[in-house]
Amino acid sequence: MAESNEAQPRMLWCRRFAYITIVFLIVLYAAVSNFLINKQMLKEFLDNVPNDYSQPVADALRDLVSSVDEETSTGEENNNGSSDKKLNILLLYADDWRFDSVGYLNPEVHTPALNRLATEGMLFTENAVTTSICWISRACLATGQHYARHQTINLSNPVPFHKYWDETLFAKLKDNGYVTGMVGKWQPGQMRPWMFSHMNSYSGFHYQGENHITDMNERDALDFLRNKRGNGDEPFALFVNFFAPHHKDGSKEQYFPQKTTEHLYNDKNITFGPTCTEEAWEKMPPFFTDTNDGRRRWRERFNEPSKAQMMVKNYFRLISGVDMACGNILEELEKQNLTDDTLIVFTTDNGYYL
């Protein structure tokens, strides 16, 4: 009887250990399965991208640094002063641009200028945004911090990171001799004259009278390159913040492309992904309710086949308009023999659900 009493705690401990082991194995199995599934999904995506342009960010940056180091050492050997020359920076920053809404990755989309940029440059396939909200993402760009640190959740002033403006990307560039320019959409807090060397901020519409906002973005970018970037001895950093292809809040049509792109996609039937169905929605977690903002916007844009076709075609037309503007800006760099001296980046504040 005494031995039986002594054995009971051991049996209880063994059972607990067995339960813990089983739970651990289940969690481990789920984690490994999830990893393998994600790895396979990423592989399937990368299989459609040429290997030269699908390397990880770390490798890409390492190659960039190596090439700059090589050019610097060559400049020192030739004693021609090139080692002291800073690269100009051109940041083309779109709004609500889905990652594969470019012809290089999706043949349905007409973007010849960006296709060329992807072909001749580098594609960052592992780039991601942590907080998919316009002004929060822009604050992340300015500060190099996640939202949890820069705390820019409200648009009203004062914006927290403005108190530390001298530590932002834009201020650091200006302090290091760059002529800085900002055109288009800003959003995180009110802009001040001392933030950039030259700036012209506007957003929230597609048309202002007869002027389309993408044409205005292009006009102001070209004006900076032609008239405001300094005497040529100073490096420049130009931030072109497109409003397109963001929708127009409060309007039934949502997307208003330029007249120059209205003829595009007329003969196409846009392909939608396998998750663009009611069945896929019903499988979503319970916290995605019908009052969810994304679900509300889906009803406004995509709940009927003909409506969805019209909306996505106009979304793509806005994208093609941005591509045309980027092409003209890049052409201006070439005319001024600035292409080889300029770091050109195209990205977006966040993606889009299609």
Secondary structure, 3 states (H helix, E strand, C coil): CHHHHHHHHHHHHHHHHHHHHHHHHHHHHHHHHHHHHHHHHHHHHHCCCCHHHCCCHHHHHHHHHHHHHHHHHHHHHHCCCHHHCCCEEEEEEECCCCCCCCCCCCCCCCCHHHHHHHHHCCCCCCCCCCCCCHHHHHHHHHHCCCHHHHCCCCCCCCCHHHHHHHHCHHHHHHHCCCEEEEEECCCCCCCCCCCCCEEEECCCCCEECCEEHHHHHHHHHHHHHHHHCCCCCCCEEEEEECCCCCCCCCCCCCCCCCHHHCCCCCCCCCCCCCCCCHHHHHCCCCCCCCCCHHHHHHHHHCCCHHHHHHHHHHHHHHHHHHHHHHHHHHHHHHHCCCHHHEEEEEEECCCCCC
